[in-house]
């Protein structure tokens, strides 16, 4: 018992300030946190649009509207919190659409197939589609949308 107590006394607890500093300094952790929040906002927004507009609009139109809203929100959070780039708002916003545009086309077509053809509930199909987008978008955003490397013209 004394041996265990001695070992516990030697372990230094991680201070909250140190933890937060390491967390904030790691762009990948910020991306994961902000991306999770963006996904939650996107899920709520898309479901609200679908269940309120589906009686009058086709699912593809609803997905396009949802993508415009959610991409704009995600751009703002990634620019200001994750990548913390200065200026270049319009060019980075347009580059975000290149990255998200690919994901949006794949997601919209997948949603259409899963909901209209396979008969899945919208929310379930959305969860299935949302699983893959963060992996693709991180690579695209870090190397293209918010790149500060020499490839930028």
N, C-alpha and C positions, 0 to 999 in steps of 0.2 A: 504494500500500500504506500509506503514511504517512497519507494522507487518511482511509482507512477506519479505521485504528487511532485516529486523533484523534476520529472520530465515535463509535466504540465507548467511548472513555474518557469522553465527555460524557453517555452514557446512564446514568441512575441505575438500578441494579437495585432491584426492588421488594423491600422487606424482608418477611420472612415475617410478622412481627408486624403490619405495616400491612395486608398482604393478609388475614390472619385477622380483623383488626378490621373491615375493609370487608365481608368475607364475613358475619361474625356480625351486623353492623348491617343488612344487607339482608334483610328478611323474605322476599322472593321467592326468594332463593338458599337461605335456610334451608328454605323450603317445598319447593323442588325437591329438595334433599338428603334431607330427612326423608321426603318423599313417595316418593322412589326407594327408600329403605330400607323404608318401609312396604309398598310394592308387592312388594319381594322377599320380605318376611315373609309377606304375603298370598298370594303365588304358592306358596310352600312349604307354608303351612298348608292352603290349598285343595286342593292336589294330594295332600297326606298324608291329608286327610279323604276325598277322593274315592276314592283308590285303596285305602284301608282300609275304607271304609264302603259303597262302591257295590254290593257283593254283597247287602247287606241293606237299604239305604235308597235312596229315590228321589233323583235329582239335586237336586230343589228343596229337599228337607229338608237335604241336605248343604250346599247353597249358603247356606241360612238359618243353619245352625250356623257355617259359615265366616265369614259376614258379622258375626255377633255377636262372635266372637273378634277378627276383624281390625278392625272398627270401634272396639272398645274399645281395642285397642292403638294404632290411629292417633289416636284422641282424646287419649290420654295423651301421645303424642309431639308432636302439634300444639299442645296446650295448654301443655306445659312447655318445648318447644324453639322452636317457630315463633312462636306468637302471644303467649306468655309472659303470659297473663292471670292475675290473682289471684282466688282464691275462685270462687264461682259454679259449682262442679264439676257439680252435678246439672243445673242449667238448661243449661249449655253442653253437657253430655253428651247431654241430650235434644234440643237443637237440632242437634247433630251427626247424630243419627239422622234428623232431617228431611232434611238434605242428603244423607247417605249412603243414607237410605231410598229416595229417588228413584233414585239410582244403583244400589242393590241390586236394586230391582224390575226395572229395565231390564237390569242385568247377569244376574240370575237367569233371566229370560225369554230373553235372548240365548243364555246358556249352554245352556239346555234345547233351544232350537231348533238351535243349532250342533252340539251333541253327539248328541242323540237323533234329530233329524230329518235333519240333513245328514251325520251320521256322522263329524264331525271328532274328533280326539283331544282329550281334555279340556284338556291343557296348551296346545295350539294355540288352541283356542277362548278360553281364558282370556287369553292374550296379546292376542288381537284385541279382546276386550272391555275389557281394562285400558288400552288406548291412550287412550280418550276420557275416562275418569273423572277424572284429575288436573285437567284444564282446568275441568270443571264444578265439582269440589269446591273448588278454590281460590277461585273467585268466591263460592260459597255460604258457605264458612267465613269468608272475610275480611269479607263483608257481613252475615252472619247469626250463625253459630255463635259466633264469637269477636269479634263487633262490640263496640266500646266507644263507639260513637256514640250520639246522642240517641234512636235508634229503640228502644233497649233499655228495657223496662219492668220 
